[in-house]
Amino acid sequence: MNVQKLIQTVAYILNRNDGCMDYYNLIKECYIADRMSIEATGRAITGDSYVSMARGPVLKGLYTFIKLKCDNPELQSLWNECFSVDENHKISIIKQDISSDYLSRYEEDVLNQVCQRFYKYSYSDMKSYAHSQGVFPEWESVEKGEEKPIELQTIMRAVNIPDNEIKILIDEQNSFENEAALFHSN
């Protein structure tokens, strides 16, 4: 996961939602944007991993940051410099100069589509949408407090990417991640 890109994605969505929104809705909008990008290109915007939780599909890294449970104190601190969450589960931008240079024009277009569609959704509207039959067939119901990984291949199948293309896309993604890790280690 590219933490800077995740931060920029969250800031982009929050800026289109008056700088503050329910974090449940934020998580769902990020998931929907990633899913739309996967369907169109085979690649997610955030690069986060996904899990099924009691209230629907969740970006694992994003959820961890929001809950202040990142096991890397430096990354959690970087997150905390940018966003805050209040007792009413509202997440707000606190750092106003977050760029969007990690986001492509295409990714910004996807994020804009998601923000426009769900702008007026309340928490209960979003929960109802996320739990509607067939909206996220890759999501599995789990007990509160539990989580189950959602593999990228599972999302790809849910958005009707053929298995032969899934293998190619996963191999490309793994190759890209390996190259990025080598680049960042030097």
Secondary structure, 3 states (H helix, E strand, C coil): CCHHHHHHHHHHHHHCCCCEEEHHHHHHHHHHHHHHHHHHHCCCCCCCCEEEECCEEEEHHHHHHHCCCCCCHHHHHHHHHHEEECCCCEEEECCCCCCCCCCCHHHHHHHHHHHHHHCCCCHHHHHHHHCCCCCCCCCCCCCCCCCEEECHHHHHHHCCCCHHHHHHHHHHHHHHHHHHHHHHHC
